[in-house]
Amino acid sequence: MCCSISARGANEGTIRFGVAQSLIELSEWESWLRPLQAGADPLGLLKGALEWLRKRAAARTALLLLSTSGGVDFVLVSGQGEEELHGLRLRPEETMLEDLLQKRLPWRFYNEGEHEAHARGLRRGVRGLHSGIGLPLPGLAGAALVLVNRRSHEPFTESDEALLTQIAPLFTLGLHLYQLRCSLERHELEREWLHRLPEQIGEEFSLPRVLKAIEPLLRAIAPCAGGIWLYNEDKTRLLCSLHYGLPFLAEELNPATLPPDWQSRLTTLQGDQELEIELFPLMLAGRTLGLLAFGTRAEQPAIAPMDSSCLTPSTGWLGHLALLVGHAMLSEQLARRAQHMTILYELSLKLGEVRTEAEWLMLLTQSAQRLVPADHCVIYFADEGSTRLLPAGVSPPDELLVNHRPNVPYSLPGWVYAFNAPLAASDLQNHPQNQKEPLPGMFRSALTVPIQVAEQPVGVLMLLTLQPREFMLAEVEALFMLANFAAMRLQVGQLERVGQRL
């Protein structure tokens, strides 16, 4: 290059521009840009351009870096250390490039005494860096092009900086084209999924059917792992409703352990098995139904600014999911309430035909298990002159339950009888009312309601399950109503028998 760089001041910019003009020939630009017109993969083209840049600048390693909230991603790597660095994620402060990535300041480095040139030297405190240069990409925050370790063991020059300045817009363009391509592919995926949705759901609009229809979309977006966690009725826990891939979150989540702003924005967590977990709130009409979680491998991060823009809570597909889940939950609630009212109505008719206490017990236990499916149903009556409850009916028969006489009030059934209040225990082993005198057997959950006449308890109705189970408020209310209906008929029957004796 025959160009004198002795001028200063006003002429410096002109001379530097002239140097830059001669660095990349028109044929090179055509070789990179023409394939884009034919629909080539933008990242593939950037990989080729990065290799060209590394060779042209006589650098051992060339890097395309992106800094996000999760760290610094080594998106593309050419040359020495490619297998080691590609897909690596570090915190900005772990690198020598913190000012470049966060403050967008050009980076220059030279250490004449360093002779073991290696790309690992980009880490703070690690030897291997003798020269380096980096510039931020125009129009793309947190992105930078970096050259490491000039082969001649000399510092990078102004000509190298001019080369980076001239080629940097190509990488900005390529990354934005990649973003556009991802968005178009995601929109096409969403369109095809919406087109098939009516056929997948069919006439049975239930939550299991909706989740089954949603799963293929989630797998296409995040093949590694994903799932949906929905609030329980009192919003104290998030329960797993859908899960696929690697286990990365517990079946039950305590919302208090999540970041405080997870309901208002995309949240990234560090999971096990080198997974990063992205949480998206499922919102419907300003109400949080739960969360959607994706697990991605930390050692192979996506182009974070690109993909995350396709997966923000404001995008259409997430709104579709929330709408489907919310309406399915509402549909199931209405269906359950209709079923409960049908069972209660049938009970009210059959109670009029009951003539004996044995018939009353059988009808009550059968109706209770239809209302709230459970493994066992127990009916206790108070033992006059004692602080114990006596089991009057056990369905199906169980020797431990038949011989169980709970204390009032120092047992779970005894507490319900003493305080005349329903009690739902999803975790019997740790429930405070089941500590002093635990229920016999290997039961995990219990729903217990008082049998009362004129607000005076006469007994207790208890349902037990062998598997942990959450009891919904509608189930508690329906079982309480059932026990009250039955108690009124029991009192009428007792009065009739008294009248007959008189």
N, C-alpha and C positions, 0 to 999 in steps of 0.2 A: 504494500500500500504506500503510494507516494503521497503522503499528506503530512505537512508540517503542523505540529500542534504547539506552536510558540505563541500564538495570539491569545489574549486574555480579554476579560471583560465582555463587551458586546459581541465580539467575534466568536467567543467560546462555544455558544449554543449552535451557531452555524456550522462550525468545524465538526462538533460532535455529531450533528445531524448528518453531515456528509460522510463521516466514518460509518455511521449506522446504515446509511443507504447502501453501502457497498458490502455489508455483511451477509445479507440474504438475497440471493438472486431471485428474479421473477419466476424462474422455472421451479424453484423450491416451493414458493407460495402456491403455484399451480398444482404441484404434486400433493400438497396437503389439502387444498380447498376443493379441488375438482371432485374427489371421491365423496365429499359431503353432499354435493349436489345429487349424487347417485344413491344416497341413503346409507352410506357406510357408517359403521359404529364410531362415534366421535372419540371414545376413549382409545380405540385401536389406533386411530390417526394420531392422537396426542402421544401415545406410546412411541410411535415412529418418530415424531417430531422431537421428543425428549432424547431419544437415542442419537438423532442427528445433532442436537444441541450439545450433548456430552462430547461427541467426537470432534465437533467443530471447535469447542473450547478446550480440547485436550484435558478434560476432567476425568477422574476415575469414576465419579458417581454424579448422576443428575437426579433431582428429586422434584416431584410435584407434591406440595404439602397443603393440607386443609386443616385449619384450627376451628374446632367446634366446642360446644359446652362439655363434650365428653373427652376432649383432649386433642392432640395433634395426630392426624391420620397421614401416614405415608401412602398416598393414593397410588402414585406411579413412581417406580424406581428403575433406573437404567444404569447398568455397569456394576462395579464392585459392591457387594453386599445386597444385591437385588433380592435373593431368596430370604435373606435375614431381615430386610427392612420392609419389603412390600407387605402392606396390611398391618404394620406395626402401629400401635397407638401409644403415645406418651403424653404426659402433662407438659404444657409449654415451659414450665420452670425446670423440667428435666433436661431440656435441650439448650443449645447455645443460641437459639433463634427466638427467644421470648420477645425482644423488641421488634423484630421483623414481623412476627405473626400477630402480635397484639397492638403494637403502636404503628405498624406499617412503615418502619424505618429501614432503609437499605442496610444490608449486613455485609461487612468485609472482615476477613480474618486471615492472619498469617503468623505462623510460628516457625521461624527458621530452624529452631532446634529440634523439631519433631520430624523423625525419619521413618517411623512406622505408620505410613499413611493407611488409614482404614476409615470407612464410613461410620463405624461405631463412635468415632470421635465427636459426632454431633451431640452425644449425651454429655452432660456436664460431669466432670470428674473422670472421664474415660479418655485415655490417650488414643491417638490415631488421626488427629486433625492437624494438618500443617497449613492448609489454605482453604478458603471458602468464600463464596459470594452469593448473595441472595437478594431478590427484589420482590415486592408484593405484586400480585396480579391486579391490574387496573379493573375497577368496577366489581370486585369480588372480595368482600371482607374476609380476613383470615386465611387467604390463599397466597401461596408464594412459590416461586421457582428458585431452586438452590443448586449451585454447583459446588462440589466438594473435591479437594485434593487435586490440584493441577499436576499433571504427569511430570513436568519439568522441575517439580519441587520449588517453583517460583510462585509469587503471589499472582492472583488474577488481576487482569489489567482493565483499563478504561474501555478498551475494545471489547473485552468480555462483558462488561457492564452494559455497553451499548447493544451487544448481541442479545442479552437478556431483555433489555428494554424493548427491542424491536420485535422479538418473538412472543413476549408475554401476552399481547392481545389475542394471539391465536389460541392460547390455553384458556383465556377467559371465554372466548367464543365457543371453544369446544366443550367446556364445562356447562355453559348455558344451553347449548344444543343437547347435551346429554340430559340436562334437567327437563327440557321440552320433550325429549323422546320418552323419558320415564313417565312424564305426566300423560302423554298421549297413550302409552301402553296401559297405564293405570286406568285411564278413562275408558279405554276399550274393554279392559277386563271388567270394570264396573258395569258397562253397558251390557255385555254378554251375560253377566251374572243376573242383572235385573230382568233381562229377557227370559231367562230360564226360571226365575224365582217362582212364578205362579205354579208352574208344573212341579217344582220341587216341594213346595208347601202343600199343594193339593187342597182338599176341602177341610182337612184337619188343621185348624189354625191353633196350634199349641206351642208352648215354649220348647219342648224337645224337638218338634218338627222344624221350628224356626232355626234353632241352633244347628241342627243337622244340615240345613240349607246354607247357613252362614259359613260353616267350617271350610268348604272348598275355597271360598274367597280368601279367608284368612291364610290358608296354606299357600295360596298363590302369592300373597303379599309377603309373608314371612315363612318360608318352608321349614326353618329350623325348629321353631316352637311358638306356640301361641295359646291363648285361652281367654275366657270371659269370666269375670267374678262379679256377682250381683249381691246387692245389699240384702240382708235379712230384714224382717219387718220392722224391728226396732232400730235398724241402722247402726248396730253395734259391731257387726262383722260383715265381711265380704266373703261369700261362699262361691267356690268354683262350680260353674255350670257347664263349662266346655274347656277341654284341654287336649292338646296334641303335641307330639314331639317330646323333646327333653324336659324332664321336670325342672322347673326354675322358680316356682312360687309355691307356697304352702296351699293346701286345700282350703284353709280358712285364713283370712287376713284380718288383722286388727287395723282399721283405718287410722288409728292414732299413731301407728308405727310408720305410716307413709309420709312422704314430704308434705308439709302443710298446704302447698298450692297445687297438689296433683289434680284437683277437680277443675282447675282453671287453665291448665296448659299441659303440653307434652312433658312428661317427666322421664328421665333416664336414671336407672339404678344399676349398680354393679351386682351381678348375680354370681351363682356358683358355676363351676365347670367352664370358666372363662366366658360366660355369657353376659351380655349387656341387655337389660330389660327396659323396654320402652312402654310406658303406661299412657293410655288415652282414656279420658273420662267419657262414659256413655251418658249423654245429656238428652233429656226430652222435656220440652216446655219449661226449661229452667230447673228441672229436677234431675239430680244425679241418680241414675239407676245402678251404676257400678262402674267397672273399668274393663278395658280391653288391654291385654298385655301381649307383647311380642318379645321373644328371645332371639337375639342375634349374637353371633360369635364375635367376641371382641378382637380376636386376632385377624378377622377378615371384615373390617368395617365397610359399610357402604359409603358412597359419596355423600357424606352426611348432609351438607346444605342442599343437595339435590333431592335425595330421598325424603328427608324430613319435610320438605315443602310439599310433598305428595301425601304426607301422612299427618297433616295437622288436624286438630279437632274441628275445624271449620269446613273441611272438605265434605263433598256430598256422600261418599260411601259410608263415612262414620255416622252421619245423620240418618242414613237409611237403616243402618244396623240398630241404632238406638230406637228408631221408630218401630221397627219390627219387634225388637225385644220388649219394648214398653207395651205395645198393643197385645202381644202374646201373653204377657203377664196379666194385663187387665182382662183379657178374654178368659184366662184360666181362673182368675178370681171370681168372675161372674158365673162361670160354669160350676165352680165349687159351691158358691152360695146357692145356686139353683138346686144343686144336688143335695145340699144340706137341708134346704127347705122341703124338698121332696121326702127325704128320710124322716124329718120331723112330722110332716103331715101323715105319712104312713104310720108312724108310731102312735100319733094321737088317735087314729082309727082303731088300731089293733089293741090299744090299752083298754078300750071299752069292752073287749071280749075276754079280758083277763079275769080269772076267777080265783086263782091261788097265788101265793107268794112265789112258788117255784116257777109258774108261768111268767110272772112279772120279772123275776131275775133273768130268765132265759131271754125274754124279749128285750130287756134293757141291755144285756151284754152283747147280743147280736146286733142291735141297732147302733150301739156305741162303736163296735168294730167296723160296721159299714160306714159310719160317719167319719171316723179317724182310723184308718188301717193300723193295726198294732198286733203284736205277737200274743199278748195276754190281756184279759180284762178281769179286774177284781172289784167286787162290791163288798164294802165293809159296813157293818152296823155297830152302833155303840153298845158296849156291854154294861148294862145297868149295874151301878154300884162298883164299877171298876174304871181304871184309867186306860183301859185297853179297847181296841176295836176288834171285832170278830169278823172273819171272812164268811160272808153268806153265800157268795157265788164266785167261782173261778172258771173262766173259759179261755182256752181249753184247760182241763184239769192239770194241776201242777202240785206235787206233794209239798214242796217248800212253801208255796203261796197258800195252800189249804191250811197249813199249820202256822201261818204267820199271824201274830196278834200284835200289831203296832201300838206303841205307847202314844198317849195324848198328853202333851203336844210334842214329845221329843222324838218324833219320826216324821217322815214326809207325809204319809196319810194322816197321822195324828195332828200335824200342823194345819193341814187343810180343814180338818174337822173342828179344831179348836178356834181357828180364826175365820172359818166360814168363807174362804176365799179360794179361787182356782189357783193352781200352781203348775207351770210348765218347766220341766227340768230336762234340757237337752244333754246335759253331762251329769249323770247321777253320781258318779264317783267323786266329783268335786263340788257337788251342790251342798250348800251349808245345812239345809234341812234334812239331808240324808247322811249326816256324819255321826251323830250320836247313836242312832239305831238304824243302820243301813238296811235297805230292802234285800231280801234273800235272792240268790240266783245271780246270773251274769248279765242282768239287764243294764242297758246303757242310757235309756231315756224314759221319761214318764210324764204323762199328762194326767192331772188329778183335779177333780172338781167335787164340791160338796153336794150331797143330796139333801135338800132342805125343804121344809114346809113352813110357809109364813116366816121366812128368814131364820128359822130355827133348824140347825143341822140335825139330821137323823142318821146320816151315814156318809159314805165316801165312794165315789166311782173313780177307778184308776186304770189307765191304759199303760202298758209297758212294751218297750221294743228292745230287741237284742242288738240292733245297730243304732249308732247315734242318729238322732233325728231332730230337726228343727220343727217346732209346732207353731203354726201360723195363728194369728189373732182370731181369724175367722173360725178356725177349728176349736179354739178354746171357747169362744162364744157359743158355737153350735153345741158342743158337748155339755156346756153349762145349762143351756136351754133344755136339752134332752133329759138331763138328770132332774130338772125342775118339773118337766111334764110328767115324768115317771113318778116323782115323789107325790104329786097331787093325786094320781090314781092310787098309789099305795095307801095314802091317808083315807081316801074314799072307801077303798076295800076294807080297811081296818074298821072304819065306822059302820060299814054295812054288816060286818061280822058281829060287832058289838050289838047292833040293833037286833040281829037275828037271835042272839043269846038272850036278850031281854024279852 
